[in-house]
C-alpha cells in the first residue's frame, strides 16, 4: 500500500509541475507528457488509472460550459401549440418537421433551416439565409 501511495504522490507532483505552466491541460494530454517519464521510473500508469488517481485527488479539469441561448420563449407574442404531440406516425412522408439554427460567420449570423421527415429522420429540405423572413423558411 505504501508503494501505491508513493506512486500517487510522484504522479501528483508531475501533474502539478505541468499544470503550473498549462493549468487547463486535460488528463489525456498530461499522460502523453508524463508517460515516458513514468516508464523510465518503472511506474505503470495508463489513461484509466491516471483518471482514477486524478479523480481521487480532485485534480480533474472540469470543462467550461459553452452555451449560447438563442430561444426566448417567455415573450408576449403568440406561441403556436405542438399539433403533432401524441400523434402516431406510422410511416415516412406523413409528417415533416422544421427547425432553425443560428450559424455565426464573419458577415454576422446566418439562419439554417432544416425540414426533416419525422418518421425516417431524413432531411427533405434545407435553406441558409441572412434573415428570419418567412419566405426563407418556406
TITI-866891 format. One record per atom (N, C-alpha, C, O, CB): residue number from 1; residue in one letter; chain; atom name; x, y, z. Coordinates in pm, whole numbers, plus 50000, padded with zeros to 5 digits. Glycine has a CB too. Layout:
BEGIN
k:r:c:a:c1:c2:c3
NUM:A:A:CA:X:Y:Z .
...
END
This chain:
BEGIN
k:r:c:a:c1:c2:c3
1:X:A:N:50083:49880:50000 .
1:X:A:CA:50000:50000:50000 .
1:X:A:C:50087:50126:50000 .
1:X:A:O:50051:50227:49939 .
1:X:A:CB:49906:50000:50121 .
2:X:A:N:50202:50120:50069 .
2:X:A:CA:50289:50238:50073 .
2:X:A:C:50347:50267:49936 .
2:X:A:O:50367:50383:49900 .
2:X:A:CB:50402:50218:50175 .
3:X:A:N:50373:50162:49858 .
3:X:A:CA:50427:50182:49723 .
3:X:A:C:50325:50256:49637 .
3:X:A:O:50360:50348:49563 .
3:X:A:CB:50464:50047:49658 .
4:X:A:N:50197:50216:49648 .
4:X:A:CA:50094:50283:49569 .
4:X:A:C:50080:50429:49610 .
4:X:A:O:50060:50515:49524 .
4:X:A:CB:49960:50211:49584 .
5:X:A:N:50090:50459:49736 .
5:X:A:CA:50083:50598:49782 .
5:X:A:C:50201:50679:49730 .
5:X:A:O:50186:50795:49693 .
5:X:A:CB:50078:50605:49936 .
6:X:A:N:50319:50616:49727 .
6:X:A:CA:50437:50684:49674 .
6:X:A:C:50420:50712:49525 .
6:X:A:O:50459:50818:49475 .
6:X:A:CB:50564:50600:49699 .
7:X:A:N:50361:50616:49454 .
7:X:A:CA:50336:50634:49310 .
7:X:A:C:50237:50749:49289 .
7:X:A:O:50258:50834:49203 .
7:X:A:CB:50281:50504:49246 .
8:X:A:N:50130:50751:49369 .
8:X:A:CA:50031:50858:49357 .
8:X:A:C:50094:50995:49381 .
8:X:A:O:50064:51091:49310 .
8:X:A:CB:49915:50836:49455 .
9:X:A:N:50180:51003:49481 .
9:X:A:CA:50244:51131:49512 .
9:X:A:C:50339:51173:49401 .
9:X:A:O:50350:51291:49368 .
9:X:A:CB:50320:51123:49645 .
10:X:A:N:50409:51076:49342 .
10:X:A:CA:50500:51106:49231 .
10:X:A:C:50421:51157:49110 .
10:X:A:O:50460:51254:49046 .
10:X:A:CB:50583:50980:49191 .
11:X:A:N:50310:51091:49081 .
11:X:A:CA:50224:51133:48971 .
11:X:A:C:50166:51271:49000 .
11:X:A:O:50163:51357:48912 .
11:X:A:CB:50111:51032:48947 .
12:X:A:N:50121:51292:49123 .
12:X:A:CA:50065:51422:49161 .
12:X:A:C:50167:51533:49138 .
12:X:A:O:50133:51640:49087 .
12:X:A:CB:50020:51419:49309 .
13:X:A:N:50292:51508:49177 .
13:X:A:CA:50397:51609:49160 .
13:X:A:C:50421:51640:49013 .
13:X:A:O:50435:51756:48976 .
13:X:A:CB:50528:51561:49225 .
14:X:A:N:50425:51536:48930 .
14:X:A:CA:50446:51558:48787 .
14:X:A:C:50330:51634:48724 .
14:X:A:O:50352:51723:48642 .
14:X:A:CB:50466:51424:48717 .
15:X:A:N:50207:51600:48762 .
15:X:A:CA:50089:51669:48709 .
15:X:A:C:50090:51815:48755 .
15:X:A:O:50062:51905:48675 .
15:X:A:CB:49959:51599:48755 .
16:X:A:N:50122:51840:48880 .
16:X:A:CA:50128:51978:48932 .
16:X:A:C:50234:52060:48858 .
16:X:A:O:50212:52177:48827 .
16:X:A:CB:50159:51978:49083 .
17:X:A:N:50349:51998:48828 .
17:X:A:CA:50454:52069:48755 .
17:X:A:C:50405:52112:48616 .
17:X:A:O:50431:52224:48572 .
17:X:A:CB:50580:51981:48742 .
18:X:A:N:50335:52022:48549 .
18:X:A:CA:50283:52054:48415 .
18:X:A:C:50173:52159:48424 .
18:X:A:O:50168:52252:48343 .
18:X:A:CB:50230:51928:48345 .
19:X:A:N:50085:52145:48523 .
19:X:A:CA:49971:52235:48533 .
19:X:A:C:50011:52375:48580 .
19:X:A:O:49932:52469:48568 .
19:X:A:CB:49868:52178:48627 .
20:X:A:N:50131:52391:48632 .
20:X:A:CA:50180:52527:48663 .
20:X:A:C:50199:52605:48534 .
20:X:A:O:50172:52725:48528 .
20:X:A:CB:50313:52521:48743 .
21:X:A:N:50245:52536:48431 .
21:X:A:CA:50267:52601:48302 .
21:X:A:C:50139:52602:48218 .
21:X:A:O:50109:52701:48152 .
21:X:A:CB:50380:52529:48226 .
22:X:A:N:50064:52492:48222 .
22:X:A:CA:49942:52476:48141 .
22:X:A:C:49826:52435:48232 .
22:X:A:O:49795:52316:48241 .
22:X:A:CB:49964:52370:48027 .
23:X:A:N:49762:52530:48299 .
23:X:A:CA:49664:52496:48402 .
23:X:A:C:49539:52424:48353 .
23:X:A:O:49477:52353:48433 .
23:X:A:CB:49623:52619:48470 .
24:X:A:N:49499:52439:48229 .
24:X:A:CA:49375:52376:48180 .
24:X:A:C:49402:52252:48095 .
24:X:A:O:49313:52207:48022 .
24:X:A:CB:49295:52477:48099 .
25:X:A:N:49524:52197:48102 .
25:X:A:CA:49559:52081:48021 .
25:X:A:C:49486:51957:48072 .
25:X:A:O:49489:51928:48192 .
25:X:A:CB:49711:52058:48022 .
26:X:A:N:49420:51885:47983 .
26:X:A:CA:49341:51768:48019 .
26:X:A:C:49426:51647:48050 .
26:X:A:O:49547:51643:48025 .
26:X:A:CB:49245:51735:47907 .
27:X:A:N:49359:51547:48105 .
27:X:A:CA:49427:51427:48155 .
27:X:A:C:49497:51349:48044 .
27:X:A:O:49608:51301:48063 .
27:X:A:CB:49328:51337:48225 .
28:X:A:N:49434:51337:47929 .
28:X:A:CA:49496:51259:47820 .
28:X:A:C:49627:51324:47772 .
28:X:A:O:49726:51256:47746 .
28:X:A:CB:49398:51246:47702 .
29:X:A:N:49624:51457:47762 .
29:X:A:CA:49746:51526:47718 .
29:X:A:C:49853:51524:47826 .
29:X:A:O:49972:51517:47796 .
29:X:A:CB:49713:51671:47678 .
30:X:A:N:49810:51531:47951 .
30:X:A:CA:49906:51520:48061 .
30:X:A:C:49975:51385:48055 .
30:X:A:O:50097:51375:48074 .
30:X:A:CB:49836:51541:48198 .
31:X:A:N:49897:51280:48030 .
31:X:A:CA:49954:51145:48022 .
31:X:A:C:50057:51135:47910 .
31:X:A:O:50160:51070:47926 .
31:X:A:CB:49844:51041:48002 .
32:X:A:N:50029:51199:47796 .
32:X:A:CA:50127:51198:47686 .
32:X:A:C:50259:51262:47728 .
32:X:A:O:50366:51219:47687 .
32:X:A:CB:50070:51271:47562 .
33:X:A:N:50249:51366:47812 .
33:X:A:CA:50371:51436:47854 .
33:X:A:C:50447:51361:47964 .
33:X:A:O:50570:51356:47961 .
33:X:A:CB:50336:51574:47902 .
34:X:A:N:50373:51304:48060 .
34:X:A:CA:50443:51240:48173 .
34:X:A:C:50463:51090:48153 .
34:X:A:O:50539:51028:48227 .
34:X:A:CB:50367:51265:48301 .
35:X:A:N:50395:51030:48053 .
35:X:A:CA:50405:50885:48031 .
35:X:A:C:50546:50834:48015 .
35:X:A:O:50585:50739:48083 .
35:X:A:CB:50328:50848:47910 .
36:X:A:N:50627:50896:47927 .
36:X:A:CA:50766:50847:47912 .
36:X:A:C:50846:50858:48042 .
36:X:A:O:50927:50770:48072 .
36:X:A:CB:50837:50926:47802 .
37:X:A:N:50826:50965:48117 .
37:X:A:CA:50899:50981:48244 .
37:X:A:C:50859:50871:48342 .
37:X:A:O:50943:50815:48412 .
37:X:A:CB:50871:51120:48306 .
38:X:A:N:50727:50841:48346 .
38:X:A:CA:50680:50737:48437 .
38:X:A:C:50738:50601:48399 .
38:X:A:O:50773:50521:48485 .
38:X:A:CB:50527:50732:48438 .
39:X:A:N:50746:50575:48267 .
39:X:A:CA:50802:50447:48222 .
39:X:A:C:50948:50433:48261 .
39:X:A:O:50991:50325:48303 .
39:X:A:CB:50788:50433:48071 .
40:X:A:N:51025:50541:48248 .
40:X:A:CA:51168:50532:48285 .
40:X:A:C:51184:50510:48435 .
40:X:A:O:51285:50454:48479 .
40:X:A:CB:51242:50660:48242 .
41:X:A:N:51085:50553:48513 .
41:X:A:CA:51091:50530:48658 .
41:X:A:C:51030:50397:48697 .
41:X:A:O:51029:50361:48815 .
41:X:A:CB:51020:50643:48731 .
42:X:A:N:50977:50323:48600 .
42:X:A:CA:50920:50192:48628 .
42:X:A:C:50779:50198:48684 .
42:X:A:O:50733:50104:48748 .
42:X:A:CB:51007:50119:48725 .
43:X:A:N:50709:50309:48660 .
43:X:A:CA:50572:50325:48709 .
43:X:A:C:50475:50296:48595 .
43:X:A:O:50481:50360:48490 .
43:X:A:CB:50548:50468:48767 .
44:X:A:N:50387:50198:48617 .
44:X:A:CA:50286:50165:48516 .
44:X:A:C:50161:50249:48546 .
44:X:A:O:50102:50239:48654 .
44:X:A:CB:50253:50009:48517 .
45:X:A:N:50123:50331:48449 .
45:X:A:CA:50004:50414:48467 .
45:X:A:C:49946:50445:48330 .
45:X:A:O:50005:50519:48251 .
45:X:A:CB:50038:50546:48545 .
46:X:A:N:49830:50388:48303 .
46:X:A:CA:49761:50414:48177 .
46:X:A:C:49659:50526:48194 .
46:X:A:O:49652:50591:48298 .
46:X:A:CB:49693:50288:48126 .
47:X:A:N:49581:50546:48088 .
47:X:A:CA:49482:50654:48088 .
47:X:A:C:49379:50638:48199 .
47:X:A:O:49351:50733:48273 .
47:X:A:CB:49412:50659:47953 .
48:X:A:N:49321:50519:48211 .
48:X:A:CA:49216:50498:48310 .
48:X:A:C:49270:50512:48453 .
48:X:A:O:49203:50570:48539 .
48:X:A:CB:49154:50360:48292 .
49:X:A:N:49388:50461:48477 .
49:X:A:CA:49447:50471:48611 .
49:X:A:C:49478:50618:48645 .
49:X:A:O:49457:50661:48758 .
49:X:A:CB:49576:50386:48620 .
50:X:A:N:49527:50692:48547 .
50:X:A:CA:49555:50834:48571 .
50:X:A:C:49425:50909:48600 .
50:X:A:O:49421:50992:48691 .
50:X:A:CB:49627:50896:48450 .
51:X:A:N:49319:50881:48524 .
51:X:A:CA:49189:50942:48553 .
51:X:A:C:49145:50908:48695 .
51:X:A:O:49095:50995:48767 .
51:X:A:CB:49084:50895:48451 .
52:X:A:N:49162:50783:48735 .
52:X:A:CA:49122:50739:48869 .
52:X:A:C:49200:50816:48976 .
52:X:A:O:49142:50866:49073 .
52:X:A:CB:49144:50587:48885 .
53:X:A:N:49333:50824:48959 .
53:X:A:CA:49415:50895:49056 .
53:X:A:C:49376:51043:49065 .
53:X:A:O:49360:51097:49174 .
53:X:A:CB:49564:50881:49020 .
54:X:A:N:49362:51107:48950 .
54:X:A:CA:49329:51250:48950 .
54:X:A:C:49189:51275:49006 .
54:X:A:O:49165:51378:49070 .
54:X:A:CB:49340:51307:48808 .
55:X:A:N:49097:51182:48984 .
55:X:A:CA:48963:51195:49041 .
55:X:A:C:48971:51186:49193 .
55:X:A:O:48907:51264:49264 .
55:X:A:CB:48867:51086:48984 .
56:X:A:N:49049:51090:49244 .
56:X:A:CA:49069:51074:49389 .
56:X:A:C:49129:51201:49450 .
56:X:A:O:49091:51242:49560 .
56:X:A:CB:49160:50953:49419 .
57:X:A:N:49222:51262:49378 .
57:X:A:CA:49291:51381:49430 .
57:X:A:C:49217:51510:49394 .
57:X:A:O:49266:51620:49423 .
57:X:A:CB:49432:51386:49376 .
58:X:A:N:49100:51497:49330 .
58:X:A:CA:49018:51612:49291 .
58:X:A:C:49098:51707:49200 .
58:X:A:O:49095:51829:49218 .
58:X:A:CB:48968:51688:49416 .
59:X:A:N:49168:51649:49102 .
59:X:A:CA:49251:51728:49012 .
59:X:A:C:49205:51722:48866 .
59:X:A:O:49276:51767:48776 .
59:X:A:CB:49393:51681:49021 .
60:X:A:N:49087:51665:48842 .
60:X:A:CA:49035:51662:48706 .
60:X:A:C:48993:51803:48664 .
60:X:A:O:48945:51881:48746 .
60:X:A:CB:48916:51563:48694 .
61:X:A:N:49011:51834:48538 .
61:X:A:CA:48971:51964:48484 .
61:X:A:C:48825:51955:48443 .
61:X:A:O:48788:51870:48362 .
61:X:A:CB:49062:52008:48363 .
62:X:A:N:48744:52041:48499 .
62:X:A:CA:48603:52043:48461 .
62:X:A:C:48589:52128:48335 .
62:X:A:O:48636:52242:48333 .
62:X:A:CB:48514:52099:48577 .
63:X:A:N:48524:52075:48230 .
63:X:A:CA:48511:52152:48106 .
63:X:A:C:48426:52276:48127 .
63:X:A:O:48328:52275:48201 .
63:X:A:CB:48452:52065:47996 .
64:X:A:N:48465:52383:48059 .
64:X:A:CA:48386:52505:48064 .
64:X:A:C:48261:52485:47980 .
64:X:A:O:48267:52431:47870 .
64:X:A:CB:48468:52627:48014 .
65:X:A:N:48149:52529:48034 .
65:X:A:CA:48023:52514:47962 .
65:X:A:C:48010:52629:47864 .
65:X:A:O:48010:52746:47902 .
65:X:A:CB:47903:52510:48060 .
66:X:A:N:47999:52594:47738 .
66:X:A:CA:47981:52695:47633 .
66:X:A:C:47839:52683:47582 .
66:X:A:O:47808:52594:47503 .
66:X:A:CB:48085:52678:47518 .
67:X:A:N:47755:52772:47625 .
67:X:A:CA:47615:52764:47590 .
67:X:A:C:47567:52902:47548 .
67:X:A:O:47585:53000:47620 .
67:X:A:CB:47530:52710:47706 .
68:X:A:N:47508:52908:47432 .
68:X:A:CA:47451:53033:47383 .
68:X:A:C:47301:53015:47376 .
68:X:A:O:47252:52927:47305 .
68:X:A:CB:47511:53073:47244 .
69:X:A:N:47229:53098:47448 .
69:X:A:CA:47084:53088:47444 .
69:X:A:C:47032:53163:47322 .
69:X:A:O:47054:53283:47308 .
69:X:A:CB:47021:53145:47574 .
70:X:A:N:46963:53091:47234 .
70:X:A:CA:46911:53152:47113 .
70:X:A:C:46759:53159:47112 .
70:X:A:O:46701:53225:47026 .
70:X:A:CB:46959:53076:46992 .
71:X:A:N:46695:53094:47207 .
71:X:A:CA:46548:53093:47212 .
71:X:A:C:46501:53157:47341 .
71:X:A:O:46550:53124:47449 .
71:X:A:CB:46493:52950:47199 .
72:X:A:N:46408:53249:47329 .
72:X:A:CA:46346:53311:47444 .
72:X:A:C:46195:53287:47432 .
72:X:A:O:46128:53353:47353 .
72:X:A:CB:46380:53464:47454 .
73:X:A:N:46143:53195:47512 .
73:X:A:CA:46004:53154:47497 .
73:X:A:C:45909:53228:47591 .
73:X:A:O:45788:53205:47586 .
73:X:A:CB:45992:53007:47521 .
74:X:A:N:45960:53314:47676 .
74:X:A:CA:45873:53384:47771 .
74:X:A:C:45834:53522:47717 .
74:X:A:O:45828:53619:47793 .
74:X:A:CB:45943:53398:47906 .
75:X:A:N:45807:53529:47590 .
75:X:A:CA:45771:53655:47528 .
75:X:A:C:45619:53673:47529 .
75:X:A:O:45546:53579:47562 .
75:X:A:CB:45825:53663:47384 .
76:X:A:N:45573:53790:47495 .
76:X:A:CA:45431:53823:47497 .
76:X:A:C:45359:53782:47369 .
76:X:A:O:45236:53783:47365 .
76:X:A:CB:45414:53971:47518 .
77:X:A:N:45434:53747:47266 .
77:X:A:CA:45372:53713:47138 .
77:X:A:C:45307:53574:47143 .
77:X:A:O:45336:53494:47232 .
77:X:A:CB:45476:53720:47025 .
78:X:A:N:45222:53547:47047 .
78:X:A:CA:45151:53421:47040 .
78:X:A:C:45249:53305:47018 .
78:X:A:O:45339:53314:46935 .
78:X:A:CB:45046:53425:46928 .
79:X:A:N:45229:53198:47093 .
79:X:A:CA:45307:53077:47076 .
79:X:A:C:45215:52970:47020 .
79:X:A:O:45108:52945:47075 .
79:X:A:CB:45373:53030:47210 .
80:X:A:N:45256:52908:46913 .
80:X:A:CA:45172:52808:46848 .
80:X:A:C:45183:52675:46920 .
80:X:A:O:45292:52638:46965 .
80:X:A:CB:45210:52791:46701 .
81:X:A:N:45073:52601:46933 .
81:X:A:CA:45077:52471:47001 .
81:X:A:C:45146:52366:46915 .
81:X:A:O:45157:52380:46793 .
81:X:A:CB:44935:52425:47037 .
82:X:A:N:45192:52261:46979 .
82:X:A:CA:45254:52148:46910 .
82:X:A:C:45141:52058:46860 .
82:X:A:O:45084:51981:46938 .
82:X:A:CB:45353:52069:47005 .
83:X:A:N:45109:52067:46732 .
83:X:A:CA:44992:51996:46680 .
83:X:A:C:45018:51848:46652 .
83:X:A:O:44923:51774:46627 .
83:X:A:CB:44945:52063:46554 .
84:X:A:N:45142:51802:46655 .
84:X:A:CA:45168:51660:46633 .
84:X:A:C:45197:51586:46763 .
84:X:A:O:45227:51467:46760 .
84:X:A:CB:45285:51644:46537 .
85:X:A:N:45188:51654:46877 .
85:X:A:CA:45214:51589:47006 .
85:X:A:C:45111:51478:47027 .
85:X:A:O:44990:51503:47019 .
85:X:A:CB:45210:51693:47123 .
86:X:A:N:45158:51358:47055 .
86:X:A:CA:45069:51246:47078 .
86:X:A:C:45023:51177:46951 .
86:X:A:O:44954:51075:46959 .
86:X:A:CB:44951:51291:47155 .
87:X:A:N:45058:51228:46835 .
87:X:A:CA:45016:51168:46707 .
87:X:A:C:45100:51043:46679 .
87:X:A:O:45221:51042:46702 .
87:X:A:CB:45031:51270:46590 .
88:X:A:N:45036:50940:46630 .
88:X:A:CA:45107:50818:46591 .
88:X:A:C:45155:50835:46447 .
88:X:A:O:45075:50848:46355 .
88:X:A:CB:45015:50692:46606 .
89:X:A:N:45286:50835:46430 .
89:X:A:CA:45346:50849:46298 .
89:X:A:C:45394:50711:46258 .
89:X:A:O:45495:50663:46309 .
89:X:A:CB:45464:50956:46297 .
90:X:A:N:45322:50646:46166 .
90:X:A:CA:45350:50506:46135 .
90:X:A:C:45415:50483:45998 .
90:X:A:O:45420:50370:45951 .
90:X:A:CB:45223:50429:46142 .
91:X:A:N:45463:50588:45935 .
91:X:A:CA:45529:50571:45807 .
91:X:A:C:45594:50700:45760 .
91:X:A:O:45564:50807:45812 .
91:X:A:CB:45432:50521:45703 .
92:X:A:N:45682:50689:45661 .
92:X:A:CA:45750:50809:45610 .
92:X:A:C:45656:50897:45529 .
92:X:A:O:45549:50854:45486 .
92:X:A:CB:45871:50769:45524 .
93:X:A:N:45698:51021:45509 .
93:X:A:CA:45628:51120:45426 .
93:X:A:C:45489:51157:45477 .
93:X:A:O:45405:51202:45400 .
93:X:A:CB:45617:51068:45286 .
94:X:A:N:45464:51136:45607 .
94:X:A:CA:45335:51175:45664 .
94:X:A:C:45344:51305:45741 .
94:X:A:O:45253:51388:45738 .
94:X:A:CB:45282:51064:45755 .
95:X:A:N:45457:51323:45812 .
95:X:A:CA:45476:51446:45890 .
95:X:A:C:45618:51496:45868 .
95:X:A:O:45715:51423:45883 .
95:X:A:CB:45449:51421:46042 .
96:X:A:N:45627:51622:45831 .
96:X:A:CA:45756:51689:45823 .
96:X:A:C:45765:51788:45937 .
96:X:A:O:45667:51854:45972 .
96:X:A:CB:45775:51758:45685 .
97:X:A:N:45884:51798:45994 .
97:X:A:CA:45909:51895:46100 .
97:X:A:C:46022:51987:46055 .
97:X:A:O:46105:51949:45972 .
97:X:A:CB:45944:51825:46235 .
98:X:A:N:46023:52108:46110 .
98:X:A:CA:46122:52205:46069 .
98:X:A:C:46189:52265:46192 .
98:X:A:O:46128:52276:46298 .
98:X:A:CB:46058:52316:45983 .
99:X:A:N:46314:52303:46176 .
99:X:A:CA:46387:52367:46284 .
99:X:A:C:46484:52469:46225 .
99:X:A:O:46531:52455:46112 .
99:X:A:CB:46463:52262:46371 .
100:X:A:N:46511:52571:46303 .
100:X:A:CA:46605:52675:46262 .
100:X:A:C:46718:52679:46362 .
100:X:A:O:46696:52671:46483 .
100:X:A:CB:46535:52815:46252 .
101:X:A:N:46839:52690:46312 .
101:X:A:CA:46953:52708:46400 .
101:X:A:C:47036:52826:46349 .
101:X:A:O:47031:52861:46231 .
101:X:A:CB:47039:52579:46408 .
102:X:A:N:47111:52885:46439 .
102:X:A:CA:47192:53003:46407 .
102:X:A:C:47334:52959:46380 .
102:X:A:O:47390:52877:46454 .
102:X:A:CB:47187:53106:46523 .
103:X:A:N:47393:53013:46276 .
103:X:A:CA:47533:52988:46244 .
103:X:A:C:47607:53121:46244 .
103:X:A:O:47566:53215:46176 .
103:X:A:CB:47549:52915:46107 .
104:X:A:N:47714:53128:46319 .
104:X:A:CA:47792:53252:46323 .
104:X:A:C:47892:53250:46208 .
104:X:A:O:47959:53149:46185 .
104:X:A:CB:47865:53268:46460 .
105:X:A:N:47903:53361:46138 .
105:X:A:CA:48001:53370:46028 .
105:X:A:C:48071:53506:46038 .
105:X:A:O:48038:53588:46124 .
105:X:A:CB:47933:53352:45887 .
106:X:A:N:48166:53529:45950 .
106:X:A:CA:48238:53656:45950 .
106:X:A:C:48146:53773:45917 .
106:X:A:O:48170:53886:45961 .
106:X:A:CB:48354:53652:45851 .
107:X:A:N:48042:53748:45839 .
107:X:A:CA:47949:53854:45799 .
107:X:A:C:47837:53875:45899 .
107:X:A:O:47756:53967:45883 .
107:X:A:CB:47890:53823:45663 .
108:X:A:N:47829:53793:46002 .
108:X:A:CA:47721:53802:46101 .
108:X:A:C:47652:53667:46115 .
108:X:A:O:47708:53564:46078 .
108:X:A:CB:47618:53911:46062 .
109:X:A:N:47530:53668:46168 .
109:X:A:CA:47455:53544:46186 .
109:X:A:C:47391:53501:46055 .
109:X:A:O:47344:53583:45977 .
109:X:A:CB:47348:53560:46293 .
110:X:A:N:47391:53370:46032 .
110:X:A:CA:47315:53308:45924 .
110:X:A:C:47212:53218:45990 .
110:X:A:O:47231:53174:46103 .
110:X:A:CB:47409:53229:45825 .
111:X:A:N:47106:53191:45920 .
111:X:A:CA:46999:53110:45975 .
111:X:A:C:46983:52987:45887 .
111:X:A:O:46957:52997:45767 .
111:X:A:CB:46866:53191:45983 .
112:X:A:N:46997:52873:45947 .
112:X:A:CA:46997:52745:45878 .
112:X:A:C:46867:52673:45912 .
112:X:A:O:46843:52638:46027 .
112:X:A:CB:47121:52658:45916 .
113:X:A:N:46783:52652:45812 .
113:X:A:CA:46654:52587:45831 .
113:X:A:C:46660:52447:45773 .
113:X:A:O:46704:52428:45659 .
113:X:A:CB:46541:52669:45764 .
114:X:A:N:46617:52348:45851 .
114:X:A:CA:46611:52210:45806 .
114:X:A:C:46467:52162:45810 .
114:X:A:O:46395:52190:45905 .
114:X:A:CB:46702:52120:45894 .
115:X:A:N:46425:52091:45708 .
115:X:A:CA:46295:52024:45707 .
115:X:A:C:46326:51875:45706 .
115:X:A:O:46396:51825:45619 .
115:X:A:CB:46205:52068:45582 .
116:X:A:N:46272:51804:45806 .
116:X:A:CA:46304:51664:45828 .
116:X:A:C:46177:51581:45830 .
116:X:A:O:46075:51624:45884 .
116:X:A:CB:46382:51647:45958 .
117:X:A:N:46183:51462:45772 .
117:X:A:CA:46072:51369:45783 .
117:X:A:C:46071:51313:45925 .
117:X:A:O:46172:51259:45971 .
117:X:A:CB:46084:51254:45677 .
118:X:A:N:45959:51327:45996 .
118:X:A:CA:45952:51289:46137 .
118:X:A:C:45968:51138:46157 .
118:X:A:O:46017:51097:46263 .
118:X:A:CB:45821:51335:46197 .
119:X:A:N:45929:51057:46062 .
119:X:A:CA:45938:50912:46078 .
119:X:A:C:46078:50860:46048 .
119:X:A:O:46138:50791:46130 .
119:X:A:CB:45837:50843:45987 .
120:X:A:N:46131:50893:45932 .
120:X:A:CA:46260:50839:45889 .
120:X:A:C:46379:50926:45932 .
120:X:A:O:46494:50881:45924 .
120:X:A:CB:46261:50824:45739 .
121:X:A:N:46352:51048:45978 .
121:X:A:CA:46457:51145:46016 .
121:X:A:C:46543:51187:45897 .
121:X:A:O:46653:51239:45914 .
121:X:A:CB:46546:51085:46126 .
122:X:A:N:46492:51164:45778 .
122:X:A:CA:46563:51203:45657 .
122:X:A:C:46543:51353:45633 .
122:X:A:O:46432:51404:45648 .
122:X:A:CB:46514:51120:45534 .
123:X:A:N:46650:51422:45596 .
123:X:A:CA:46640:51564:45565 .
123:X:A:C:46581:51576:45425 .
123:X:A:O:46638:51526:45327 .
123:X:A:CB:46780:51637:45575 .
124:X:A:N:46466:51643:45416 .
124:X:A:CA:46399:51657:45286 .
124:X:A:C:46416:51796:45228 .
124:X:A:O:46381:51819:45112 .
124:X:A:CB:46251:51625:45300 .
125:X:A:N:46469:51888:45304 .
125:X:A:CA:46494:52022:45252 .
125:X:A:C:46573:52106:45350 .
125:X:A:O:46575:52078:45470 .
125:X:A:CB:46363:52091:45219 .
126:X:A:N:46640:52209:45298 .
126:X:A:CA:46715:52299:45383 .
126:X:A:C:46728:52435:45314 .
126:X:A:O:46708:52447:45193 .
126:X:A:CB:46855:52240:45415 .
127:X:A:N:46763:52535:45393 .
127:X:A:CA:46788:52669:45339 .
127:X:A:C:46881:52743:45434 .
127:X:A:O:46873:52728:45556 .
127:X:A:CB:46655:52747:45318 .
128:X:A:N:46969:52823:45377 .
128:X:A:CA:47055:52911:45457 .
128:X:A:C:47025:53053:45412 .
128:X:A:O:47027:53083:45292 .
128:X:A:CB:47209:52876:45440 .
129:X:A:N:46998:53141:45508 .
129:X:A:CA:46966:53280:45474 .
129:X:A:C:47029:53373:45576 .
129:X:A:O:47077:53330:45680 .
129:X:A:CB:46813:53302:45466 .
130:X:A:N:47026:53502:45545 .
130:X:A:CA:47084:53600:45636 .
130:X:A:C:46977:53671:45720 .
130:X:A:O:47007:53765:45794 .
130:X:A:CB:47164:53704:45558 .
131:X:A:N:46851:53626:45709 .
131:X:A:CA:46743:53685:45791 .
131:X:A:C:46640:53577:45823 .
131:X:A:O:46647:53466:45772 .
131:X:A:CB:46675:53805:45717 .
132:X:A:N:46545:53612:45909 .
132:X:A:CA:46443:53518:45950 .
132:X:A:C:46308:53545:45885 .
132:X:A:O:46204:53518:45944 .
132:X:A:CB:46428:53521:46098 .
133:X:A:N:46310:53596:45765 .
133:X:A:CA:46185:53622:45693 .
133:X:A:C:46115:53488:45663 .
133:X:A:O:46182:53386:45641 .
133:X:A:CB:46211:53701:45561 .
134:X:A:N:45980:53489:45662 .
134:X:A:CA:45902:53366:45643 .
134:X:A:C:45933:53298:45510 .
134:X:A:O:45937:53176:45503 .
134:X:A:CB:45754:53397:45651 .
135:X:A:N:45954:53377:45404 .
135:X:A:CA:45978:53313:45274 .
135:X:A:C:46106:53232:45271 .
135:X:A:O:46119:53142:45189 .
135:X:A:CB:45982:53417:45166 .
136:X:A:N:46201:53262:45358 .
136:X:A:CA:46325:53185:45362 .
136:X:A:C:46304:53048:45425 .
136:X:A:O:46372:52952:45389 .
136:X:A:CB:46433:53261:45439 .
137:X:A:N:46210:53038:45517 .
137:X:A:CA:46186:52908:45579 .
137:X:A:C:46086:52825:45502 .
137:X:A:O:46083:52703:45517 .
137:X:A:CB:46138:52927:45720 .
138:X:A:N:46003:52889:45421 .
138:X:A:CA:45904:52815:45341 .
138:X:A:C:45975:52752:45223 .
138:X:A:O:45912:52684:45142 .
138:X:A:CB:45788:52907:45293 .
END
